[in-house]
Amino acid sequence: RYFLQNNHRQLSLQKMKLFKAFVREKYQITLRNEQDEALIERLVNKSEVPEDIIKNILSMYRNIDSSSFVSENTLIDFHKRIDRFYKQCK
């Protein structure tokens, strides 16, 4: 629905919601404050995904969340980063 409406921001926020749910279910980590270094460290250790990938996802999310407009390229880039996490996580 959001894709058909070209609402890339809403689609990105929905992707992040699913990502947070996945992290909560799989690792019992709730990502409330995306800048909490201790939480990021726990996620790095449990998922075995490099810290820079996780920090990149969280940084992109903060930018998307604070923007009123998100381009299609940003959405695609965000999707690729989250997808990379899913493929690499243990």
N, C-alpha and C positions, 0 to 999 in steps of 0.2 A: 504494500500500500504506500509506504513512504517513498519507495523507489519510483513508483509510477508518478508520484507527485513531485519528484525531483527534490524531496526534502532530505538532503544528504546529512544535515545536522541531526535530525531525529533518528535516522537510520544508524548513524554513528553512536548516538547515545544508547540506542537499543542494543547495539553490538557490545557496548561496554557493560550494560546491565547483564547480559548473558555471560560475558567474561567474568564479571564479579561473582555471579552465581556459580559458575564452574569452579572458580578458585575457592569459594566458600564450601562447596560440596566436596571437592577432591582433597583439599588441604586444610580445611577448617580454619581458614584465614579470611577475616572480613576486612575488605579494603574500604574503609570509611574515609580515612585521611590518606590520600594518595601520595603524600610526601613523608609519611612515617618511615624513617630509615629502618627501624627494627622490623616492621612488617615486611618491607621489601626484602630485607635480609632473610627472613623466615621463608618467604616465597621462593627466593633464589635457592636456598638450601633444600627445600622440599621438592620443588619442581625440577631442579637441576638445569634450569634455563639461565643463560648468562644474564647478569645484572643489567647490562646495557639494553638488552631487549625489553626487559620488564620496565625499566625506567623510561624507555622510549615510548612504550604504550601509555604509561601513566602521564607522561608529559604531553603527548598528543591529545589524550583525553581532556586534560586541563584546558588546553588551547581550544578544543572543540566546544567544551562546555561553556567557556566564556565568550565564544563567538556567536554572532547572530546569523552568520552565513558560513556554510562549509561547502567547498567545491567538490566536484565529483572526484578529482584527483586525490584530494585529502582523504575522502572516504575510502577510495581504493587502497591508498597507502596504509591507512589505519587497519583496514581489513587484512592486508598482507602481513602486517606486524602481529596482529592477534593470531592469525592462522599459523604463523611461524612458531609462536608460543605453543599452540595446541600440538603441532607436529613434533616439537622438541621436548615437551614436558614428560616427566617420568611419573 
